[in-house]
Amino acid sequence: MGTIGSLIIIVVMFVVLYFFMIRPQKKQEKEIANMRNNLQVGDEVTTIGGIIGKIVSIKEETVMIETGHDRTKIRFLKSAIRSVDVHAEDAQEN
């Protein structure tokens, strides 16, 4: 009975680990991938390096963003985009 009890405890620990760690992480990864796939020209974004700019063009795996008042353009991988701060549609409404 002691061996079966230990086995049940280990299985319960794996189930708890899955529901509290693995499942939320996969959900977050899916949301980030969805955000990066829905990038549009005109979106204001922040990169993982902290650079803030507006998207001026999008290619397969890269985006070109324009930063600052001097209109400097920098090309980044889509995977380097951390967040969309202002969507293009929202910027046009204001």
C-alpha positions as CSV (number, residue, x, y, z in Angstrom):
1,M,0.0,0.0,0.0
2,G,2.9,2.4,0.7
3,T,4.3,2.0,-2.9
4,I,0.9,2.7,-4.4
5,G,0.5,5.8,-2.2
6,S,3.9,7.1,-3.2
7,L,3.0,6.5,-6.9
8,I,-0.3,8.4,-6.5
9,I,1.5,11.3,-4.8
10,I,4.0,11.5,-7.7
11,V,1.2,11.4,-10.3
12,V,-0.7,14.2,-8.5
13,M,2.5,16.3,-8.3
14,F,3.0,16.0,-12.1
15,V,-0.7,16.9,-12.7
16,V,-0.3,20.0,-10.5
17,L,2.9,20.9,-12.2
18,Y,1.2,20.7,-15.6
19,F,-1.8,22.8,-14.6
20,F,0.2,25.5,-12.7
21,M,3.4,25.8,-14.8
22,I,3.4,24.1,-18.2
23,R,-0.2,24.9,-19.4
24,P,0.0,28.7,-18.6
25,Q,3.4,29.0,-20.3
26,K,2.1,27.3,-23.5
27,K,-1.0,29.7,-23.4
28,Q,1.4,32.7,-23.0
29,E,3.6,31.5,-25.9
30,K,0.5,31.1,-28.1
31,E,-0.7,34.7,-27.3
32,I,2.8,36.1,-28.1
33,A,2.9,34.2,-31.4
34,N,-0.5,35.5,-32.3
35,M,0.5,39.1,-31.5
36,R,3.6,38.7,-33.7
37,N,1.6,37.2,-36.6
38,N,-0.9,40.1,-36.4
39,L,1.6,43.0,-36.6
40,Q,0.5,45.7,-39.0
41,V,2.3,48.7,-40.5
42,G,1.6,51.7,-38.3
43,D,1.7,49.7,-35.0
44,E,3.8,51.2,-32.3
45,V,5.9,48.4,-30.7
46,T,8.6,47.8,-28.1
47,T,11.4,45.4,-28.8
48,I,12.9,43.0,-26.2
49,G,15.9,45.4,-26.1
50,G,13.6,48.3,-25.1
51,I,13.6,50.2,-28.4
52,I,10.3,51.8,-29.1
53,G,9.2,52.7,-32.7
54,K,6.5,52.5,-35.4
55,I,6.4,49.7,-37.9
56,V,7.0,51.0,-41.4
57,S,7.3,47.7,-43.3
58,I,6.8,43.9,-42.7
59,K,8.5,41.0,-44.5
60,E,8.5,37.3,-43.9
61,E,10.4,37.2,-40.6
62,T,11.5,40.8,-40.2
63,V,9.9,44.2,-39.4
64,M,11.3,47.6,-40.1
65,I,10.6,50.1,-37.4
66,E,11.1,53.9,-37.4
67,T,12.4,55.4,-34.2
68,G,12.7,59.0,-32.9
69,H,12.2,62.3,-34.5
70,D,15.2,61.8,-36.9
71,R,13.2,58.9,-38.5
72,T,15.9,56.3,-38.1
73,K,14.9,52.9,-39.5
74,I,16.0,49.7,-37.9
75,R,15.2,46.1,-39.1
76,F,14.3,43.5,-36.4
77,L,13.3,39.9,-36.4
78,K,9.6,39.5,-35.5
79,S,10.7,37.4,-32.6
80,A,12.4,40.5,-31.1
81,I,9.1,42.3,-30.8
82,R,8.0,42.2,-27.1
83,S,4.7,44.1,-27.3
84,V,2.4,46.2,-29.4
85,D,1.9,49.5,-27.5
86,V,-0.6,51.2,-29.9
87,H,-2.3,49.4,-32.7
88,A,-2.5,51.2,-36.1
89,E,-6.3,51.3,-35.9
90,D,-6.2,52.9,-32.5
91,A,-3.7,55.5,-33.6
92,Q,-5.9,56.5,-36.6
93,E,-9.0,57.0,-34.4
94,N,-7.2,59.6,-32.1
